[in-house]
Amino acid sequence: MVAAGIGEGIALKFKAHRAVAAQLPNPTDILKGKVKELHTKNISAKYSLTTALCYELKEVFTNNDPKAHEMFDNFLEFVQSNFEAEMVVMANTIALGKYQIRVKFNQLNNWKPFIQKYGKLIEMA
């Protein structure tokens, strides 16, 4: 039924995305520190998850949630543990740039290790 409205090729891509997306952890659980591992290597799944994480982070920072910085710290820990270097930098670029999440870096435990490990990649970008 979907293919009739959008075409067979796009419908197949959508079906494949839904299969991968169904296996992704809940972004809120990641931000609360309940989920530490990602069980897929699929790049599009990681990008989709990054977008969902950034959307939720934007919401908690906009609402001045008292746990916002803790959640951003969990975001940093999760992407550094589960993503390739380029994806880690991209995830942070999206969070801080596109979503304009304003973080007090001195309140983050994982910021210094992030800069030490990925600072050179950021400089090259």
CYANA upper distance limits for C-alpha pairs under 8 A (distance plus 0.5 A):
  1 MET  CA      5 GLY  CA      7.46
  2 VAL  CA      6 ILE  CA      6.83
  2 VAL  CA      7 GLY  CA      8.20
  2 VAL  CA     11 ALA  CA      6.88
  3 ALA  CA      7 GLY  CA      5.13
  3 ALA  CA      8 GLU  CA      5.30
  3 ALA  CA      9 GLY  CA      8.37
  3 ALA  CA     10 ILE  CA      7.91
  3 ALA  CA     11 ALA  CA      5.55
  3 ALA  CA     12 LEU  CA      8.50
  4 ALA  CA      8 GLU  CA      7.76
  6 ILE  CA     10 ILE  CA      6.99
  6 ILE  CA     11 ALA  CA      7.17
  7 GLY  CA     11 ALA  CA      6.63
  8 GLU  CA     12 LEU  CA      6.69
  9 GLY  CA     13 LYS  CA      6.96
 10 ILE  CA     14 PHE  CA      6.58
 11 ALA  CA     15 LYS  CA      6.61
 12 LEU  CA     16 ALA  CA      6.71
 13 LYS  CA     17 HIS  CA      6.67
 14 PHE  CA     18 ARG  CA      6.67
 15 LYS  CA     19 ALA  CA      6.87
 16 ALA  CA     20 VAL  CA      7.00
 17 HIS  CA     21 ALA  CA      6.42
 17 HIS  CA     45 ALA  CA      8.18
 18 ARG  CA     22 ALA  CA      6.49
 19 ALA  CA     23 GLN  CA      7.54
 20 VAL  CA     24 LEU  CA      7.43
 20 VAL  CA     42 ASN  CA      8.46
 20 VAL  CA     45 ALA  CA      6.84
 21 ALA  CA     45 ALA  CA      6.89
 21 ALA  CA     48 SER  CA      8.33
 24 LEU  CA     38 LEU  CA      7.91
 24 LEU  CA     39 HIS  CA      8.38
 24 LEU  CA     45 ALA  CA      7.93
 24 LEU  CA     49 LEU  CA      7.75
 25 PRO  CA     29 ASP  CA      7.81
 25 PRO  CA     30 ILE  CA      7.85
 25 PRO  CA     35 VAL  CA      7.84
 25 PRO  CA     38 LEU  CA      7.84
 26 ASN  CA     30 ILE  CA      7.16
 27 PRO  CA     31 LEU  CA      6.78
 27 PRO  CA     49 LEU  CA      7.62
 27 PRO  CA     52 ALA  CA      6.87
 27 PRO  CA     53 LEU  CA      5.88
 27 PRO  CA     56 GLU  CA      8.02
 28 THR  CA     32 LYS  CA      6.60
 28 THR  CA     53 LEU  CA      8.07
 28 THR  CA     56 GLU  CA      7.82
 29 ASP  CA     33 GLY  CA      6.73
 29 ASP  CA     34 LYS  CA      5.58
 29 ASP  CA     35 VAL  CA      6.18
 30 ILE  CA     34 LYS  CA      6.23
 30 ILE  CA     35 VAL  CA      5.24
 30 ILE  CA     36 LYS  CA      7.12
 30 ILE  CA     74 ASN  CA      7.36
 30 ILE  CA     75 PHE  CA      7.45
 30 ILE  CA     78 PHE  CA      7.72
 31 LEU  CA     53 LEU  CA      7.99
 31 LEU  CA     71 MET  CA      5.17
 31 LEU  CA     72 PHE  CA      7.43
 31 LEU  CA     74 ASN  CA      5.89
 31 LEU  CA     75 PHE  CA      6.26
 32 LYS  CA     70 GLU  CA      8.43
 32 LYS  CA     71 MET  CA      6.40
 32 LYS  CA     74 ASN  CA      7.42
 33 GLY  CA     71 MET  CA      8.01
 33 GLY  CA     74 ASN  CA      6.19
 36 LYS  CA     78 PHE  CA      6.39
 36 LYS  CA     81 SER  CA      8.40
 37 GLU  CA     78 PHE  CA      7.71
 37 GLU  CA     81 SER  CA      8.04
 37 GLU  CA     82 ASN  CA      7.03
 38 LEU  CA     82 ASN  CA      6.56
 40 THR  CA     45 ALA  CA      8.12
 41 LYS  CA     45 ALA  CA      8.42
 41 LYS  CA     46 LYS  CA      8.24
 42 ASN  CA     46 LYS  CA      6.96
 43 ILE  CA     47 TYR  CA      6.75
 44 SER  CA     48 SER  CA      6.58
 45 ALA  CA     49 LEU  CA      6.56
 46 LYS  CA     50 THR  CA      6.52
 46 LYS  CA     83 PHE  CA      8.05
 46 LYS  CA     87 MET  CA      8.47
 47 TYR  CA     51 THR  CA      6.79
 47 TYR  CA     87 MET  CA      8.46
 47 TYR  CA     91 ALA  CA      8.40
 48 SER  CA     52 ALA  CA      6.89
 49 LEU  CA     53 LEU  CA      6.58
 50 THR  CA     54 CYS  CA      6.58
 50 THR  CA     91 ALA  CA      6.41
 51 THR  CA     55 TYR  CA      6.60
 51 THR  CA     94 ILE  CA      8.41
 52 ALA  CA     56 GLU  CA      6.85
 53 LEU  CA     57 LEU  CA      6.61
 53 LEU  CA     75 PHE  CA      8.03
 54 CYS  CA     58 LYS  CA      6.49
 54 CYS  CA     94 ILE  CA      7.82
 54 CYS  CA     95 ALA  CA      5.84
 54 CYS  CA     99 TYR  CA      7.28
 55 TYR  CA     59 GLU  CA      6.92
 55 TYR  CA     99 TYR  CA      7.90
 56 GLU  CA     60 VAL  CA      6.86
 57 LEU  CA     61 PHE  CA      6.64
 57 LEU  CA     68 ALA  CA      7.74
 57 LEU  CA     71 MET  CA      7.90
 57 LEU  CA     72 PHE  CA      7.43
 57 LEU  CA     95 ALA  CA      8.40
 57 LEU  CA    101 ILE  CA      7.84
 58 LYS  CA     62 THR  CA      6.47
 58 LYS  CA     95 ALA  CA      8.41
 58 LYS  CA     99 TYR  CA      6.87
 58 LYS  CA    100 GLN  CA      8.13
 58 LYS  CA    101 ILE  CA      6.28
 59 GLU  CA     63 ASN  CA      6.63
 60 VAL  CA     64 ASN  CA      6.63
 60 VAL  CA     65 ASP  CA      5.70
 60 VAL  CA     68 ALA  CA      6.20
 61 PHE  CA     65 ASP  CA      6.61
 61 PHE  CA     68 ALA  CA      6.19
 61 PHE  CA    101 ILE  CA      7.32
 61 PHE  CA    102 ARG  CA      8.00
 64 ASN  CA     68 ALA  CA      7.55
 67 LYS  CA     71 MET  CA      6.63
 68 ALA  CA     72 PHE  CA      6.75
 69 HIS  CA     73 ASP  CA      6.61
 69 HIS  CA    103 VAL  CA      7.47
 69 HIS  CA    104 LYS  CA      8.12
 69 HIS  CA    107 GLN  CA      7.18
 69 HIS  CA    108 LEU  CA      7.11
 70 GLU  CA     74 ASN  CA      6.79
 70 GLU  CA    108 LEU  CA      7.73
 71 MET  CA     75 PHE  CA      6.72
 72 PHE  CA     76 LEU  CA      6.76
 72 PHE  CA    108 LEU  CA      8.25
 73 ASP  CA     77 GLU  CA      6.73
 73 ASP  CA    108 LEU  CA      6.18
 73 ASP  CA    109 ASN  CA      7.05
 73 ASP  CA    110 ASN  CA      6.32
 73 ASP  CA    111 TRP  CA      8.05
 74 ASN  CA     78 PHE  CA      6.50
 75 PHE  CA     79 VAL  CA      6.70
 76 LEU  CA     80 GLN  CA      6.57
 76 LEU  CA     92 ASN  CA      8.40
 76 LEU  CA    110 ASN  CA      6.75
 76 LEU  CA    111 TRP  CA      7.91
 76 LEU  CA    114 PHE  CA      8.07
 77 GLU  CA     81 SER  CA      6.61
 77 GLU  CA    110 ASN  CA      6.92
 78 PHE  CA     82 ASN  CA      6.58
 79 VAL  CA     83 PHE  CA      5.73
 79 VAL  CA     87 MET  CA      8.38
 79 VAL  CA     88 VAL  CA      6.12
 79 VAL  CA     91 ALA  CA      8.01
 80 GLN  CA     84 GLU  CA      8.24
 80 GLN  CA     85 ALA  CA      8.16
 80 GLN  CA     88 VAL  CA      6.47
 80 GLN  CA    114 PHE  CA      8.13
 83 PHE  CA     87 MET  CA      6.17
 83 PHE  CA     88 VAL  CA      6.27
 84 GLU  CA     88 VAL  CA      6.73
 85 ALA  CA     89 VAL  CA      6.89
 85 ALA  CA    118 TYR  CA      7.77
 86 GLU  CA     90 MET  CA      6.59
 86 GLU  CA    121 LEU  CA      8.46
 87 MET  CA     91 ALA  CA      6.43
 88 VAL  CA     92 ASN  CA      6.90
 89 VAL  CA     93 THR  CA      6.56
 89 VAL  CA    118 TYR  CA      7.49
 89 VAL  CA    121 LEU  CA      7.99
 89 VAL  CA    122 ILE  CA      7.45
 90 MET  CA     94 ILE  CA      6.58
 91 ALA  CA     95 ALA  CA      6.71
 92 ASN  CA     96 LEU  CA      6.42
 92 ASN  CA     97 GLY  CA      8.38
 93 THR  CA     97 GLY  CA      5.80
 93 THR  CA     98 LYS  CA      7.68
 94 ILE  CA     98 LYS  CA      5.37
 94 ILE  CA     99 TYR  CA      6.71
 95 ALA  CA     99 TYR  CA      5.63
 95 ALA  CA    100 GLN  CA      6.90
 95 ALA  CA    101 ILE  CA      6.44
 96 LEU  CA    100 GLN  CA      5.31
 96 LEU  CA    101 ILE  CA      5.48
 96 LEU  CA    102 ARG  CA      7.35
 97 GLY  CA    101 ILE  CA      7.89
104 LYS  CA    108 LEU  CA      7.86
105 PHE  CA    111 TRP  CA      7.02
110 ASN  CA    114 PHE  CA      6.66
111 TRP  CA    115 ILE  CA      6.72
112 LYS  CA    116 GLN  CA      6.61
113 PRO  CA    117 LYS  CA      6.58
114 PHE  CA    118 TYR  CA      6.25
114 PHE  CA    119 GLY  CA      7.76
115 ILE  CA    119 GLY  CA      4.97
118 TYR  CA    122 ILE  CA      6.98
119 GLY  CA    123 GLU  CA      6.79
120 LYS  CA    124 MET  CA      6.79
121 LEU  CA    125 ALA  CA      6.87
